[in-house]
Amino acid sequence: MRTMLVIGAFAIVICGTAAAQTAVSTDKSPHKIQFVTVQPGVKLEVLDWGGSGTPLLFLAGLGDTAHAFDDLAPKFTNRHHVYAITRRGFGASSAPPATNENYDADRLGDDVLAVIAALNLNRPVLTGHSLAGEELSSVGTRHPEKVAGLIYLDALFQYAFYNPTQPDLSMDTAEVRRDLDKMFELQQSPAQWRDLIARVQAALPNLQKSLRETADQLAGAPEPATPPVNSLQDEAGNRIFTNTRRYSVSNVPLLVILAMPRRCQPNCDKPFMRRIMAGDAARAAYLEQRDPVAKVVRLPGASHYVWRSNEGDVLREMNMFMDSLSRHKP
C-alpha cells in the first residue's frame, strides 16, 4: 500500500507488513490448509490448527495472510478450535478483479460469514488485526447472531468504528462516491434524489476538511525516483480503502486491545504521528462512551502487532474475555 504511507492512520496500518511476510518464510505451524468457496470463482485459504471448544477465527491485517498467526494460534487450541482466513486478493486466496464490488467492506464481511457457514461454525469468536477491524464490524453490526464476540487487535481505526468528529479521507470519499453513483441509477424518484443530494451536501464539510489535512501531510513529500509499479496486492489494498463503510457499535461483546500510546520511535514527535495517536485516543474514548460494556485494554509502548510485542498481555486478556463468554452463553 505504497500510496497510503503518509495519509493519516494508514501509516500505522502499513508499518511492519513486509517484515511480517518475510518472517513466515518456513511454515512450521501445526495446521491443516483448506480452501473455501465464498463466491463463484473466489476461494479463500483457511488454516485449521484443531483444538476443541468455542471456535476462534483469526483475520489478518492488510498485506498479511492467515500465517501471521502461525505462532499465536496454537496457544489457544487447548480451549478452542482455532482457524484463520487469508482474505481475497492476498496470499494463496483468489484475487478477483480490483473492482469496487469485489473489495467493498461488506463484501469482505460476507466472505467471513461464508467461511463460518461452510465450516459449520457455531457462533465463533472473531479476532482481527488492523484492517480486519472493518470485517469484524461488518459482521457484528449486520449479523450479531452469527458470532459470540469480537476481539480487535490494534484494529480500532475509523473503518472499524466511525467517530463522526474525525474526518477521514478514505471514509468521506467512499460515502460521497456511493451516493453520487446512486443518483444516476435508473428509476430514482424525486424523493430519493432529494435525500441523496442532502446526504452529499451534509458530507461535504468533512470531505473538504479531510482533503485539506491530507494535502498538509503530503506537503514537501519527495517524488519517487522511479515510477511505482503496482502489484495485484497493491491494487486490492487500494480498492479496499476506496470502499470503507461507517460502522458504529454492535450488539456483540467486544474486547479491544490497543497499542496506546503506541511504539512510535523515531517518529513520536512528528506531526503526523501526534495526529494519529490523538485520533486513537479520541476513538477509544468515543467507543467507551457509546458502548460502556466493551472492554478496552491499552498497552503502552506496544507495537502495531500487539501479540508479538506483548504476547503475555494479549493471551491473558483474550482468555479472560473468551472465558467470560462461555460463562454467559444465551
C-alpha positions as CSV (number, residue, x, y, z in Angstrom):
1,M,0.0,0.0,0.0
2,R,2.7,2.4,-1.1
3,T,0.2,5.2,-1.9
4,M,-1.2,5.3,1.6
5,L,2.0,5.6,3.6
6,V,1.6,9.2,4.8
7,I,-2.1,9.5,4.9
8,G,-3.4,9.6,8.5
9,A,-3.8,6.3,10.3
10,F,-2.8,4.3,7.2
11,A,0.8,5.0,8.1
12,I,0.3,2.7,11.0
13,V,-1.6,0.1,9.0
14,I,1.4,-0.3,6.7
15,C,4.2,-0.4,9.2
16,G,5.7,-3.8,9.7
17,T,3.8,-5.6,6.9
18,A,6.8,-6.5,4.8
19,A,8.7,-7.8,7.9
20,A,5.7,-9.9,8.9
21,Q,5.5,-11.5,5.5
22,T,9.2,-12.3,5.3
23,A,9.2,-13.6,8.9
24,V,7.0,-16.5,7.7
25,S,9.5,-18.0,5.3
26,T,9.2,-21.5,6.6
27,D,5.8,-22.7,7.7
28,K,6.3,-25.0,10.7
29,S,3.0,-24.3,12.4
30,P,0.8,-27.4,13.1
31,H,-2.2,-26.6,10.9
32,K,-4.1,-28.0,8.0
33,I,-4.9,-25.9,5.0
34,Q,-8.2,-25.9,3.0
35,F,-9.8,-23.6,0.5
36,V,-13.4,-22.5,1.0
37,T,-15.5,-21.1,-1.9
38,V,-17.2,-17.8,-0.7
39,Q,-18.4,-16.7,-4.1
40,P,-18.4,-18.2,-7.6
41,G,-14.8,-18.3,-8.7
42,V,-13.5,-17.0,-5.3
43,K,-11.8,-19.3,-2.8
44,L,-10.2,-18.3,0.5
45,E,-7.3,-20.1,2.2
46,V,-8.3,-21.3,5.7
47,L,-5.9,-22.6,8.2
48,D,-7.1,-25.1,10.9
49,W,-5.0,-25.7,14.0
50,G,-7.6,-28.0,15.5
51,G,-8.5,-28.0,19.2
52,S,-11.8,-28.2,21.0
53,G,-14.3,-25.8,22.4
54,T,-15.7,-22.5,21.1
55,P,-14.4,-21.8,17.6
56,L,-11.9,-19.0,17.4
57,L,-11.4,-17.4,14.0
58,F,-8.4,-15.0,13.2
59,L,-8.4,-12.4,10.5
60,A,-5.1,-10.8,9.4
61,G,-4.3,-7.2,8.7
62,L,-3.7,-5.6,5.3
63,G,-0.9,-7.4,3.3
64,D,-0.7,-10.2,5.8
65,T,-2.2,-13.7,5.5
66,A,-3.6,-16.3,7.9
67,H,0.0,-17.3,8.5
68,A,0.5,-14.1,10.5
69,F,-1.0,-16.1,13.4
70,D,1.2,-19.3,13.0
71,D,2.9,-18.7,16.4
72,L,-0.2,-17.3,18.3
73,A,-3.0,-19.6,17.2
74,P,-1.6,-22.9,18.7
75,K,-1.6,-21.3,22.1
76,F,-5.4,-21.4,22.2
77,T,-6.1,-25.0,21.0
78,N,-6.4,-26.4,24.5
79,R,-9.7,-24.5,24.9
80,H,-10.8,-23.5,21.4
81,H,-10.9,-24.9,17.8
82,V,-8.7,-22.3,16.1
83,Y,-8.9,-21.2,12.4
84,A,-7.6,-18.2,10.4
85,I,-8.6,-16.8,7.0
86,T,-6.5,-15.2,4.2
87,R,-8.7,-12.5,2.7
88,R,-9.4,-12.3,-1.0
89,G,-6.6,-10.6,-3.1
90,F,-3.8,-11.8,-0.9
91,G,-1.6,-14.8,-0.3
92,A,-2.9,-18.1,-1.7
93,S,-6.6,-16.9,-1.8
94,S,-8.2,-15.9,-5.0
95,A,-7.6,-12.4,-6.4
96,P,-10.8,-11.3,-8.3
97,P,-10.5,-8.1,-10.3
98,A,-9.9,-5.0,-8.3
99,T,-13.4,-3.6,-8.6
100,N,-15.5,-1.7,-6.0
101,E,-17.9,-4.6,-5.7
102,N,-15.2,-7.2,-5.2
103,Y,-13.5,-5.3,-2.4
104,D,-16.3,-3.5,-0.6
105,A,-16.1,-3.7,3.2
106,D,-19.4,-5.6,3.4
107,R,-18.2,-8.0,0.7
108,L,-15.2,-8.8,2.8
109,G,-17.5,-9.3,5.8
110,D,-19.7,-11.6,3.7
111,D,-16.6,-13.7,2.9
112,V,-16.1,-14.3,6.7
113,L,-19.8,-15.2,7.0
114,A,-19.4,-17.6,4.1
115,V,-16.5,-19.3,5.8
116,I,-18.4,-19.6,9.0
117,A,-21.3,-21.2,7.2
118,A,-19.1,-23.6,5.1
119,L,-17.2,-24.8,8.2
120,N,-20.5,-25.1,10.2
121,L,-19.0,-23.0,13.0
122,N,-21.4,-22.3,15.8
123,R,-21.0,-18.6,16.8
124,P,-17.2,-18.3,16.7
125,V,-15.2,-15.6,18.4
126,L,-13.8,-13.4,15.6
127,T,-10.3,-11.9,16.3
128,G,-9.0,-9.4,13.8
129,H,-5.8,-7.3,13.4
130,S,-5.6,-3.9,11.9
131,L,-7.6,-3.7,8.7
132,A,-9.6,-6.7,9.8
133,G,-11.4,-4.4,12.2
134,E,-13.7,-3.5,9.4
135,E,-14.6,-7.1,8.7
136,L,-15.3,-7.7,12.4
137,S,-17.6,-4.6,12.5
138,S,-19.3,-5.5,9.2
139,V,-20.2,-8.9,10.7
140,G,-21.0,-7.7,14.1
141,T,-23.3,-4.8,13.0
142,R,-25.2,-6.8,10.3
143,H,-25.2,-10.3,11.8
144,P,-24.6,-10.2,15.5
145,E,-26.3,-13.6,15.9
146,K,-23.5,-15.3,13.9
147,V,-20.7,-14.6,16.4
148,A,-20.2,-14.9,20.2
149,G,-17.7,-12.0,20.5
150,L,-15.3,-9.7,18.6
151,I,-11.7,-9.1,19.5
152,Y,-9.9,-6.1,17.9
153,L,-6.1,-6.4,17.9
154,D,-5.0,-2.8,17.4
155,A,-7.8,-2.6,14.9
156,L,-9.9,0.3,16.1
157,F,-9.4,2.6,13.1
158,Q,-12.1,4.8,11.5
159,Y,-13.1,2.0,9.1
160,A,-13.8,-0.3,12.1
161,F,-15.6,2.2,14.4
162,Y,-16.5,5.6,13.0
163,N,-16.1,8.7,15.1
164,P,-18.0,11.4,13.3
165,T,-15.8,14.1,14.9
166,Q,-12.8,12.8,13.0
167,P,-12.7,13.5,9.2
168,D,-11.2,10.6,7.3
169,L,-10.3,10.8,3.6
170,S,-11.0,7.1,2.8
171,M,-14.3,7.1,4.7
172,D,-15.5,10.5,3.4
173,T,-14.7,9.9,-0.2
174,A,-16.3,6.4,-0.2
175,E,-19.6,7.7,1.3
176,V,-19.8,10.6,-1.2
177,R,-18.9,8.4,-4.2
178,R,-21.5,5.8,-3.3
179,D,-24.3,8.4,-3.0
180,L,-23.3,10.2,-6.2
181,D,-23.3,6.8,-8.1
182,K,-26.8,6.1,-6.7
183,M,-28.1,9.4,-8.2
184,F,-27.6,8.1,-11.7
185,E,-29.1,4.7,-11.2
186,L,-32.3,4.0,-13.1
187,Q,-35.7,4.8,-11.7
188,Q,-34.7,7.2,-8.9
189,S,-37.7,9.1,-7.6
190,P,-37.6,12.8,-6.8
191,A,-37.8,12.0,-3.1
192,Q,-34.8,9.7,-3.5
193,W,-32.8,12.4,-5.4
194,R,-33.6,14.9,-2.7
195,D,-32.4,12.5,0.0
196,L,-29.2,11.7,-1.8
197,I,-28.4,15.4,-2.5
198,A,-29.0,16.2,1.2
199,R,-26.6,13.4,2.2
200,V,-23.9,14.6,-0.2
201,Q,-24.3,18.2,1.0
202,A,-24.0,17.1,4.6
203,A,-20.9,15.1,3.9
204,L,-19.0,17.8,2.0
205,P,-17.6,19.7,5.1
206,N,-15.9,16.6,6.4
207,L,-14.7,15.7,3.0
208,Q,-13.2,19.2,2.5
209,K,-11.5,19.0,5.9
210,S,-10.0,15.6,5.2
211,L,-8.8,16.8,1.8
212,R,-7.0,19.8,3.5
213,E,-5.5,17.6,6.2
214,T,-4.2,15.1,3.6
215,A,-2.8,17.9,1.4
216,D,-0.9,19.2,4.5
217,Q,0.5,15.8,5.2
218,L,1.7,15.5,1.6
219,A,3.3,18.9,1.6
220,G,7.0,18.5,0.9
221,A,6.8,14.8,0.3
222,P,9.5,13.8,-2.2
223,E,8.5,12.3,-5.6
224,P,9.7,8.7,-6.2
225,A,12.9,8.4,-8.2
226,T,11.3,5.8,-10.4
227,P,7.6,5.4,-11.3
228,P,5.9,3.0,-8.9
229,V,4.8,-0.4,-10.2
230,N,1.5,-1.7,-8.7
231,S,1.3,-5.3,-7.8
232,L,-2.0,-7.2,-7.7
233,Q,-2.0,-6.9,-3.9
234,D,-1.4,-3.1,-4.1
235,E,-4.5,-2.9,-6.4
236,A,-6.6,-5.0,-4.0
237,G,-5.5,-2.9,-1.0
238,N,-6.2,0.4,-2.7
239,R,-9.6,-0.8,-3.7
240,I,-10.3,-1.9,-0.1
241,F,-9.5,1.6,1.2
242,T,-11.7,3.0,-1.6
243,N,-14.7,1.1,-0.2
244,T,-14.7,1.5,3.5
245,R,-18.0,2.0,5.4
246,R,-19.2,3.7,8.5
247,Y,-19.7,1.2,11.3
248,S,-21.0,2.0,14.8
249,V,-21.3,-0.2,17.9
250,S,-22.8,-3.6,17.5
251,N,-24.8,-5.8,19.9
252,V,-21.9,-8.1,20.4
253,P,-19.4,-8.4,23.3
254,L,-16.2,-6.5,22.4
255,L,-12.6,-6.8,23.5
256,V,-10.4,-4.0,22.1
257,I,-6.6,-4.3,22.7
258,L,-4.8,-1.2,21.7
259,A,-1.2,-0.1,21.4
260,M,-1.7,3.2,23.3
261,P,0.4,5.1,23.3
262,R,1.9,3.1,20.5
263,R,5.5,2.3,19.9
264,C,6.5,5.1,17.6
265,Q,10.2,5.8,17.6
266,P,11.7,7.6,15.7
267,N,8.5,9.4,14.7
268,C,6.9,10.2,18.1
269,D,7.4,13.9,17.8
270,K,6.4,14.2,14.2
271,P,3.1,16.0,13.5
272,F,1.5,13.0,11.6
273,M,2.2,10.7,14.5
274,R,0.8,13.1,17.0
275,R,-2.4,13.3,14.9
276,I,-2.6,9.5,14.7
277,M,-2.2,9.0,18.4
278,A,-4.7,11.7,19.2
279,G,-7.1,10.1,16.8
280,D,-6.5,6.7,18.5
281,A,-7.3,8.1,21.9
282,A,-10.4,10.0,20.8
283,R,-11.8,7.0,19.0
284,A,-11.2,4.7,22.0
285,A,-12.9,7.2,24.4
286,Y,-15.8,7.6,22.0
287,L,-16.3,3.8,21.8
288,E,-16.3,3.6,25.6
289,Q,-18.9,6.3,25.7
290,R,-21.1,4.6,23.2
291,D,-20.6,1.0,24.5
292,P,-19.8,1.1,28.2
293,V,-19.8,-2.7,28.3
294,A,-16.9,-3.0,25.8
295,K,-13.6,-3.8,27.4
296,V,-10.8,-1.6,26.1
297,V,-7.3,-2.6,27.1
298,R,-4.5,0.0,26.5
299,L,-0.9,-1.4,26.2
300,P,1.6,1.5,26.5
301,G,4.5,1.2,24.1
302,A,3.2,-1.9,22.3
303,S,3.8,-2.3,18.6
304,H,1.1,-2.5,16.0
305,Y,1.5,-6.3,16.2
306,V,0.4,-6.3,19.8
307,W,0.6,-10.1,20.2
308,R,4.3,-10.0,19.3
309,S,5.4,-7.1,21.4
310,N,3.1,-8.0,24.4
311,E,2.2,-11.7,24.0
312,G,1.5,-12.3,27.6
313,D,-0.9,-9.4,27.9
314,V,-2.8,-10.5,24.8
315,L,-3.1,-14.1,25.8
316,R,-4.3,-13.1,29.3
317,E,-6.9,-10.6,28.0
318,M,-8.2,-12.9,25.2
319,N,-8.5,-15.9,27.5
320,M,-10.3,-13.9,30.2
321,F,-12.7,-12.4,27.6
322,M,-13.5,-15.8,26.0
323,D,-14.0,-17.5,29.3
324,S,-16.5,-14.8,30.3
325,L,-18.4,-15.5,27.0
326,S,-18.6,-19.2,27.9
327,R,-20.0,-18.4,31.3
328,H,-22.7,-16.3,29.9
329,K,-23.9,-18.2,26.9
330,P,-27.5,-17.4,25.9
